[in-house]
Amino acid sequence: MQAVYAYLSIVAVALLLNSGEVYAEQTKVESGAEKPTVLVWGDSLSAAYGIPVEKGWVSLLQAKYKDQVDVVNGSISGETTQGGLSRLPDALELHKPRLLVLELGANDGLRGLKPDVMKENLQAMIDLAKEASAQVALIGIRIPLNYGFVYTQKFEQVYVDIAEANDLPFLPFLLEGVALDFDLMQADGLHPTAEAQPKVFEHVLTVLEPVMADLVDEESEKEEAVTLVPAGAAAEG
């Protein structure tokens, strides 16, 4: 347990120092036919910090579903829930996602911001997504005990409460199985290497794969419904 918090303390410094730097562009793969969009809304842990963007777990998600879904990475290093909330309306309008993967909150905790405010911001983003007819999946993070056990407990409980209240697919800790493996960390000891990204991706898939499957199935059903329109219908019109 001490090793876990030692690692998280280092990450705390790294995330704060990288505040405001963008490591993943809001881009998506274009195709001939319109596909449903998945919008990943996170911080540096989803923005492929220190490695080529195409090696990050979000790009691996994009590659896996490239024939069925467009994945947009709107993650920004150093982002807080307040910053994410302020940017989200424009992103929802621009990309019109069917699924929002929400991975924010770490920088709120590392700065000692009030968990109640973080909770309000996360809920507001979820509400905005629902209003835009997008599903939401929630990815959490863990923080060190810099502000005491009570604060840390309240911080982590925010994710649990939000996930339960909204009945969301939920991953409690993005870096589970990676954070303490030094062979999977970059030379700075702060961020997962390119080699670690497949493991992060597989961990994320434990939550996202069923959601993505449902999304793809829904789209297929829509296409089938269009195909099954009687051949003479267009002529009669």
Summary of the structure (lengths in Angstrom):
residues: 237
radius of gyration: 18.9
end to end distance: 69.0
largest distance: 73.1
contacts: 763
relative contact order: 0.15
helix: 53%
strand: 10%
